[in-house]
Amino acid sequence: MAFLGGQTMPSSGEIDVKVGRQSAGRAWLVYLMFGAAYSALFLLGVYTENNIILGLVWPANAFMLGMIVRFPLLARPPGWLACLVGFAIAIWTIGYGLAVSVGLGAYNFGIVAIGYVLLSRFDRVDQRLERPTSIFCLLGAVVPASLFGGIAGPALVGSLYFNPAEVSAFRFWFSVELLNQLALVPMLLTLPEPGQWKQQLPLSFHDQAPILALALSAVVGILFGGIAAFAFPVPALLWCAISYRVFLTAVLTFTFCTWAIIATFGFVDVAGFSDSTVLSISMAGALISLSPLIVSTTTTTRKEYLEQTKSLAAERELVSRELDYRIKNLFALVNGLIGLTVRDFPDMRPLADVLRSRLVALRFAHDLILNEQSTGTIGARISVRELLGVLLRPYEDGAERRVVVDEDAFVDRGLVTPLALIFHELATNSTKYGALSDPQGVLEVQVRRNSDQLHIIWSEKVPETGDQPEVAVSGFGSQLLDLTIKSQLRGNYTRRFVEGGVETEITLPGRLFHRAVLTE
């Protein structure tokens, strides 16, 4: 103990014990509520056994399975013990004998155990139904559990809850379990975290429109009547699946299944229906409920992918702007250094002016690559001729440089970056090995357009030196051209020696470009 101002302060160990006791007390309260809920749902299933429709209601097992998977705390031994006590209290209330009680216990807890073991093998993401394939993971657990119910039900419970003259024992027990688990388990698995409930609720009238359409279609189905009345809300249910997250879709699907049972019981004459017919209709409703869940998981996943893509695009834009800012600062720094240097060497001012102009032109070329910006635009399109002019401006000097455009073409802004990379790489390679490395070299670029292709011919001519210009057949430059031209633009290119130089011909799909009238 520590004393402060006459008061006794508890130690850290005493605080941990106190917090642990409070947490344990809350946990036992949760276990008590869990067992009580299981007992109440078990009694609901028993007391509706004698009705041809409500006899399909057996929610206790589906409730327990969904809760212990969604909340791992309940899957601990105290959680199972709480449900076992709740089951014993329900059995005592009903007054079943020992043999029936043991058979029902083995049946119910066997189904839950099989479903829990199978669902536990999947990732938490699939347990929460957060992927399109998660529904198949759910089926991979509830179908075997229901098969166990179809096999063990007749052996352990007998004909206590079905009429063997109307429907086979296996079909009855399997269908009842599958119906309840498909209706209830998805809703429990997708329960939101405490701070996420607001995101699940449709707050505006526009968001509530699918729910209103679902309610209206249910009313129309009842008014229309007939055995197919339960199919009326299906289109609205799919609309809800597209509009809402998985949890709310699962709630509406559960509501649909409940409505289908109530509507059939209250508004459809089932006097002439056999148990087999009712069972078939109920199974159809259960299987229909799978469609909105599949649609909802797929839609939710796509929305998350779109949000991630937007976030990545925003990050990329931020990095691009930062890179652009740093490159411009670098150009400004170099320009300033040239200015400082030329003060000490006034005779070098003409050379400094030429170097500055080339730096400015080179900066414009980098602007095209980084920001997809150009001065030669028509609306949202950019001229190939203007693009070539900007990119080749840093290499202009007294030597002969010609850009010949037989027929100009315009590209969308999204194609500026790959084209700028192509021309910039060719120009860089030419300054090392080709026409731009020789004062007497000649560079000629021709752009020609036919019906379905655009041809760009990059031709370099150098004086006779005895050695042919070097053509890189591997390395980063060739890899860049392969990636950009072949993979990204779905085109092709060839390099070949011609008289006095080397020529690179690029062929691109004509659908990427727009025709334009060439004006001088």
C-alpha positions in Angstrom: 0.0 0.0 0.0 1.1 3.6 -0.6 -0.1 6.5 1.5 -0.8 9.9 0.0 -2.5 12.7 2.0 -3.7 10.3 4.6 -5.4 8.0 2.0 -4.3 4.5 1.2 -3.5 4.0 -2.5 -3.8 0.5 -4.0 -0.8 -1.2 -5.6 -0.7 -2.1 -9.3 -1.1 -5.7 -8.4 -4.3 -5.0 -6.4 -5.7 -2.9 -9.3 -5.1 -5.8 -11.8 -6.9 -8.2 -9.5 -9.8 -5.8 -9.1 -10.1 -5.3 -12.9 -9.8 -9.0 -13.4 -12.7 -9.6 -11.0 -14.9 -7.0 -12.8 -14.1 -8.6 -16.2 -14.9 -12.1 -14.8 -18.2 -10.8 -13.4 -19.2 -9.3 -16.8 -18.1 -12.6 -18.6 -20.3 -14.7 -16.3 -23.2 -12.3 -17.0 -22.7 -12.7 -20.7 -22.6 -16.5 -20.3 -25.8 -16.4 -18.2 -27.6 -14.3 -20.9 -26.2 -16.7 -23.6 -27.6 -19.8 -21.9 -31.0 -18.1 -21.2 -31.3 -17.1 -24.9 -30.5 -20.6 -26.1 -33.1 -22.0 -23.6 -35.8 -19.6 -24.9 -35.1 -20.4 -28.5 -35.2 -24.1 -27.8 -38.6 -23.8 -26.1 -39.8 -21.8 -29.2 -38.8 -24.6 -31.5 -40.5 -27.2 -29.3 -43.8 -25.4 -28.8 -44.2 -24.8 -32.6 -43.7 -28.4 -33.4 -47.4 -29.3 -34.0 -48.0 -26.6 -36.7 -47.4 -27.6 -40.4 -45.6 -24.3 -41.0 -44.2 -23.2 -37.7 -42.8 -26.7 -37.1 -40.0 -25.6 -39.4 -38.8 -23.1 -36.8 -35.8 -24.6 -34.9 -33.5 -21.6 -34.2 -31.6 -22.7 -31.1 -28.7 -24.5 -32.9 -28.3 -21.8 -35.6 -28.2 -19.2 -32.8 -25.6 -21.0 -30.8 -23.4 -21.7 -33.8 -23.5 -18.1 -35.1 -22.7 -16.7 -31.6 -19.7 -18.9 -30.7 -18.1 -18.2 -34.1 -18.8 -14.5 -34.0 -17.7 -14.1 -30.4 -14.8 -16.4 -29.5 -15.4 -15.7 -25.8 -18.7 -17.7 -26.0 -16.8 -20.7 -27.6 -15.0 -21.3 -24.3 -16.1 -24.1 -22.0 -18.3 -21.8 -19.9 -20.2 -20.8 -23.0 -21.0 -24.5 -23.9 -21.8 -25.2 -20.2 -24.3 -22.2 -20.2 -26.1 -23.6 -23.2 -26.1 -27.0 -21.7 -27.7 -25.7 -18.5 -30.2 -23.7 -20.6 -31.0 -26.9 -22.5 -31.5 -28.9 -19.2 -33.9 -26.2 -17.9 -35.9 -26.2 -21.1 -36.1 -30.0 -21.0 -37.2 -29.9 -17.4 -39.9 -27.3 -18.3 -41.3 -29.4 -21.1 -41.1 -32.7 -19.1 -39.4 -35.0 -21.6 -38.1 -38.3 -20.4 -34.4 -39.2 -20.0 -34.1 -41.1 -23.3 -35.6 -38.3 -25.4 -33.6 -35.6 -23.4 -30.3 -37.4 -24.1 -31.2 -37.9 -27.8 -32.1 -34.3 -28.2 -28.9 -33.1 -26.4 -26.7 -35.3 -28.6 -28.6 -34.1 -31.7 -28.4 -30.3 -31.0 -24.9 -30.1 -29.6 -23.6 -32.5 -32.3 -24.8 -30.2 -35.0 -23.3 -27.1 -33.3 -20.0 -28.9 -32.7 -19.7 -30.0 -36.4 -20.5 -26.5 -37.7 -18.1 -24.8 -35.3 -15.2 -27.1 -36.1 -15.7 -26.6 -39.8 -16.2 -22.8 -39.6 -13.2 -22.4 -37.3 -10.9 -23.7 -40.1 -11.6 -20.7 -42.3 -10.0 -17.3 -42.0 -11.7 -14.6 -39.9 -12.5 -12.7 -43.1 -14.5 -15.7 -44.4 -16.2 -16.2 -41.0 -17.4 -12.6 -41.2 -18.6 -13.1 -44.8 -16.3 -10.3 -46.2 -15.4 -12.0 -49.4 -17.5 -13.3 -52.4 -16.3 -16.8 -51.7 -17.2 -16.6 -48.0 -20.7 -17.9 -48.7 -19.3 -21.1 -50.0 -17.2 -21.4 -46.8 -20.5 -20.9 -44.8 -22.1 -23.7 -46.9 -19.1 -25.9 -46.3 -19.9 -25.8 -42.6 -23.7 -25.7 -42.4 -24.4 -28.3 -45.0 -22.4 -31.0 -43.3 -23.9 -30.0 -39.9 -27.4 -30.3 -41.5 -26.5 -33.7 -43.0 -25.6 -34.8 -39.5 -29.0 -33.6 -38.4 -30.7 -35.5 -41.2 -28.9 -38.7 -40.2 -28.8 -38.4 -36.4 -32.3 -36.9 -36.0 -34.2 -40.1 -36.9 -31.8 -42.2 -34.8 -31.7 -40.0 -31.7 -35.1 -38.4 -31.7 -37.3 -40.6 -33.8 -40.6 -39.3 -35.2 -41.1 -36.8 -32.3 -41.2 -33.8 -34.7 -42.4 -35.1 -38.0 -45.0 -37.3 -39.6 -43.3 -40.3 -41.2 -46.3 -40.9 -43.4 -45.9 -37.6 -45.1 -42.1 -37.0 -45.5 -38.9 -39.0 -45.0 -37.1 -38.5 -41.7 -33.8 -37.5 -43.3 -35.4 -34.9 -45.5 -37.3 -33.4 -42.6 -34.4 -33.0 -40.2 -31.9 -31.9 -42.9 -34.2 -29.3 -44.3 -35.2 -27.8 -40.9 -31.6 -27.4 -39.9 -30.4 -26.0 -43.2 -33.4 -23.6 -43.4 -32.7 -22.2 -39.9 -29.0 -21.9 -40.3 -29.1 -20.2 -43.7 -31.6 -17.7 -42.3 -30.0 -16.9 -38.9 -26.2 -17.7 -39.0 -25.2 -15.1 -41.6 -26.9 -12.3 -39.6 -25.0 -13.3 -36.4 -21.6 -13.8 -38.2 -21.8 -10.2 -39.6 -22.8 -8.4 -36.4 -20.9 -5.1 -36.5 -18.4 -4.0 -34.0 -19.7 -1.5 -31.3 -18.5 1.6 -33.2 -19.6 0.5 -36.6 -23.4 0.4 -36.2 -23.9 3.8 -37.7 -22.2 2.8 -40.9 -24.7 -0.1 -41.3 -27.9 1.9 -41.0 -29.6 3.7 -44.0 -30.0 7.2 -42.6 -31.2 9.2 -45.6 -34.5 8.6 -47.5 -32.5 7.7 -50.6 -30.8 4.9 -48.7 -34.1 3.7 -47.3 -35.7 3.3 -50.8 -34.7 -0.4 -51.2 -36.2 -1.3 -47.8 -39.4 0.6 -48.7 -39.6 -1.3 -52.0 -39.1 -4.6 -50.1 -41.9 -3.8 -47.7 -44.2 -2.7 -50.5 -43.5 -5.9 -52.6 -44.2 -8.0 -49.6 -47.6 -6.4 -49.1 -48.4 -6.8 -52.9 -47.4 -10.4 -52.6 -49.9 -11.0 -49.7 -52.6 -9.1 -51.6 -52.0 -11.1 -54.8 -52.1 -14.4 -52.8 -51.2 -17.8 -54.0 -48.3 -20.1 -53.4 -45.8 -17.9 -55.3 -46.5 -14.9 -53.1 -43.2 -15.3 -51.3 -41.3 -14.6 -54.6 -42.7 -11.0 -55.0 -40.0 -9.4 -52.7 -37.1 -11.1 -54.4 -36.2 -8.3 -56.8 -36.4 -5.7 -54.0 -34.2 -8.0 -51.9 -31.6 -8.1 -54.6 -31.8 -4.3 -54.8 -31.1 -4.2 -51.0 -28.1 -6.5 -51.5 -26.6 -4.1 -54.0 -27.2 -1.1 -51.8 -26.3 -2.2 -48.3 -23.6 -3.9 -46.4 -23.6 -7.6 -45.7 -25.0 -7.3 -42.1 -28.1 -5.3 -43.1 -28.6 -7.6 -46.1 -28.5 -10.6 -43.8 -31.0 -9.0 -41.5 -33.4 -8.3 -44.4 -32.8 -11.9 -45.7 -33.7 -13.2 -42.2 -36.8 -10.9 -42.2 -37.7 -12.3 -45.7 -37.5 -15.9 -44.5 -39.6 -15.0 -41.4 -42.2 -13.2 -43.5 -42.4 -16.1 -45.9 -43.3 -18.5 -43.1 -45.8 -16.0 -41.5 -47.3 -15.1 -44.9 -47.7 -18.8 -45.8 -49.2 -19.5 -42.4 -51.6 -16.6 -42.3 -52.6 -15.9 -45.9 -52.2 -19.1 -47.9 -54.6 -22.0 -47.5 -52.4 -24.9 -46.5 -55.1 -27.3 -45.6 -54.5 -29.2 -48.8 -50.7 -29.1 -48.5 -48.8 -32.1 -47.4 -45.7 -31.8 -45.1 -43.6 -32.6 -48.1 -45.0 -29.6 -50.1 -44.5 -27.2 -47.3 -41.0 -28.5 -46.7 -40.2 -28.0 -50.4 -41.5 -24.4 -50.4 -39.5 -23.6 -47.3 -36.3 -25.0 -48.8 -36.9 -22.9 -51.9 -37.2 -19.8 -49.7 -34.0 -20.7 -47.9 -32.0 -21.2 -51.1 -33.5 -17.9 -52.6 -32.0 -16.1 -49.5 -28.5 -17.1 -50.6 -28.7 -14.9 -53.7 -28.8 -11.6 -51.8 -25.9 -12.7 -49.6 -23.7 -13.6 -52.6 -24.6 -10.3 -54.3 -24.0 -8.3 -51.1 -20.6 -9.8 -50.4 -19.5 -9.3 -54.0 -20.7 -5.7 -54.1 -19.2 -4.9 -50.7 -15.8 -6.3 -51.8 -15.9 -4.3 -55.0 -16.7 -1.1 -53.1 -13.8 -1.7 -50.7 -11.5 -2.4 -53.7 -12.7 0.9 -55.3 -12.0 2.8 -52.1 -8.6 1.3 -51.8 -7.9 2.1 -55.4 -9.0 5.7 -54.8 -6.8 5.9 -51.8 -3.8 4.5 -53.7 -4.5 7.0 -56.5 -4.6 9.9 -54.1 -1.3 8.7 -52.5 0.2 8.3 -56.0 -0.9 11.8 -56.9 0.7 13.2 -53.7 4.0 11.4 -54.4 3.9 12.6 -58.1 3.4 16.2 -57.0 6.2 15.9 -54.4 8.5 14.5 -57.1 7.5 17.2 -59.5 8.2 19.8 -56.9 11.6 18.4 -56.1 12.6 18.1 -59.8 11.5 21.7 -60.4 13.6 22.8 -57.4 16.5 20.9 -58.8 16.2 22.7 -62.2 16.0 26.0 -60.4 19.1 25.1 -58.3 21.1 24.2 -61.4 19.9 27.4 -63.2 21.0 29.4 -60.2 24.4 27.8 -60.1 24.9 28.6 -63.8 24.0 32.2 -63.0 26.5 32.4 -60.1 29.2 30.8 -62.2 28.8 33.1 -65.2 29.3 36.1 -63.0 33.0 35.1 -62.6 33.3 34.2 -66.3 31.4 36.9 -68.3 32.7 35.5 -71.6 30.8 32.3 -71.0 27.4 34.1 -70.9 26.3 32.9 -74.4 27.0 29.3 -73.4 25.1 29.8 -70.2 22.1 31.2 -72.0 22.0 28.2 -74.3 22.4 25.8 -71.4 19.6 27.6 -69.5 17.2 27.3 -72.5 17.9 23.6 -72.8 17.3 23.2 -69.1 13.9 24.9 -69.4 13.0 22.7 -72.4 14.1 19.6 -70.5 11.9 20.7 -67.5 8.9 20.9 -69.9 9.6 17.4 -71.1 9.7 16.1 -67.5 6.4 17.9 -66.9 4.8 15.8 -69.6 6.1 12.6 -68.1 5.2 13.4 -64.5 2.0 15.4 -64.8 0.7 14.5 -68.3 0.6 18.1 -69.2 1.3 19.7 -72.6 0.7 22.9 -74.4 -0.5 21.2 -77.5 -4.1 20.1 -76.5 -7.5 20.0 -78.1 -9.8 19.7 -75.2 -8.6 16.7 -73.3 -6.4 15.5 -76.2 -2.7 16.2 -77.0 -1.1 16.5 -80.4 1.6 13.9 -81.2 3.5 16.6 -83.2 3.4 19.0 -80.3 4.5 16.3 -77.9 7.5 15.4 -80.1 8.4 19.1 -80.3 8.4 19.6 -76.6 10.4 16.4 -75.9 13.0 17.1 -78.6 13.4 20.8 -77.7 16.3 20.2 -75.2 18.4 18.7 -78.0 18.0 21.4 -80.6 21.2 23.1 -81.8 22.7 24.3 -85.1 22.6 20.8 -86.5 19.8 19.6 -88.7 16.9 18.3 -86.7 13.6 17.6 -88.4 10.2 16.4 -87.2 8.1 15.4 -90.2 4.4 14.7 -89.5 2.6 13.5 -92.6 -0.7 13.2 -90.7 -0.9 14.5 -87.1 -2.8 12.5 -84.5 -4.2 13.3 -81.1 -4.1 11.1 -78.0 -6.1 11.2 -74.8 -4.3 12.5 -71.8 -4.0 9.0 -70.3 -1.6 8.0 -73.2 0.8 11.0 -72.8 2.9 9.3 -70.1 3.7 6.1 -72.1 4.4 8.1 -75.3 6.5 10.6 -73.5 8.5 7.8 -71.9 9.0 6.2 -75.4 10.2 9.4 -77.1 12.3 10.4 -74.1 14.1 7.0 -74.1 14.8 7.2 -77.8 16.1 10.7 -77.5 18.3 9.8 -74.5 19.7 6.8 -76.5 20.3 9.0 -79.5 22.4 11.5 -77.4 24.6 8.6 -76.4 25.0 6.6 -79.6 23.1 8.2 -82.4 22.4 11.4 -84.3 22.1 13.6 -81.3 25.6 12.7 -80.2 27.1 14.0 -83.4 27.0 17.7 -84.5 26.4 16.6 -88.1 23.8 14.0 -87.2 20.3 14.2 -88.6 17.2 13.1 -86.8 13.9 12.7 -88.7 10.7 11.6 -87.1 7.7 10.7 -89.3 4.1 10.1 -88.1 1.8 8.3 -90.5 -1.7 7.1 -90.0 -3.7 4.4 -91.9 -7.1 2.9 -91.3 -6.2 0.8 -88.2 -2.6 1.6 -87.2 -0.3 4.6 -86.4 3.3 4.3 -87.6 6.0 6.4 -86.0 9.4 6.1 -87.8 12.4 7.4 -85.8 15.2 7.7 -88.3 18.8 8.7 -87.3 21.6 9.5 -89.8 25.2 10.1 -88.9 28.3 10.8 -91.1 30.2 7.9 -92.4 32.7 6.9 -89.7 33.3 3.2 -90.5 31.4 2.1 -87.4 27.6 1.6 -87.4 25.6 3.3 -84.7 25.3 1.2 -81.6 21.9 -0.3 -81.1 21.2 -1.6 -77.6 19.4 -4.9 -77.7 19.1 -5.4 -74.0 19.2 -3.3 -70.9 16.8 -0.9 -69.2 16.0 1.0 -72.3 14.9 -2.0 -74.3 13.0 -3.3 -71.3 11.2 0.0 -71.0 10.2 -0.1 -74.7 9.0 -3.7 -74.5 6.9 -2.9 -71.4 5.5 0.3 -72.7 4.9 -0.4 -76.4 4.1 -4.2 -76.3 2.5 -4.7 -72.9 0.9 -1.4 -72.2 0.0 0.0 -75.6 -0.4 -3.4 -77.4 1.8 -2.3 -80.2 5.2 -3.4 -81.6 8.5 -1.9 -82.7 11.5 -2.9 -84.9 15.0 -1.6 -85.1 17.0 -1.9 -88.3 20.1 -0.6 -90.0 19.5 1.6 -93.0 22.0 3.5 -95.2 23.9 5.9 -93.1 22.2 5.2 -89.8 19.6 3.3 -87.8 15.8 3.4 -87.9 13.2 2.5 -85.3 9.6 1.9 -86.5 6.9 1.9 -83.8 3.5 0.5 -84.8 0.6 1.3 -82.4 -3.2 0.4 -82.6 -5.1 3.1 -84.4 -7.9 3.0 -81.9 -5.7 4.7 -79.4 -5.5 7.8 -81.5 -7.9 10.4 -83.0 -7.6 11.8 -86.5 -7.0 15.5 -87.1 -6.7 17.8 -90.0 -3.1 18.9 -90.3 -2.8 22.6 -90.6 0.3 24.6 -91.2 
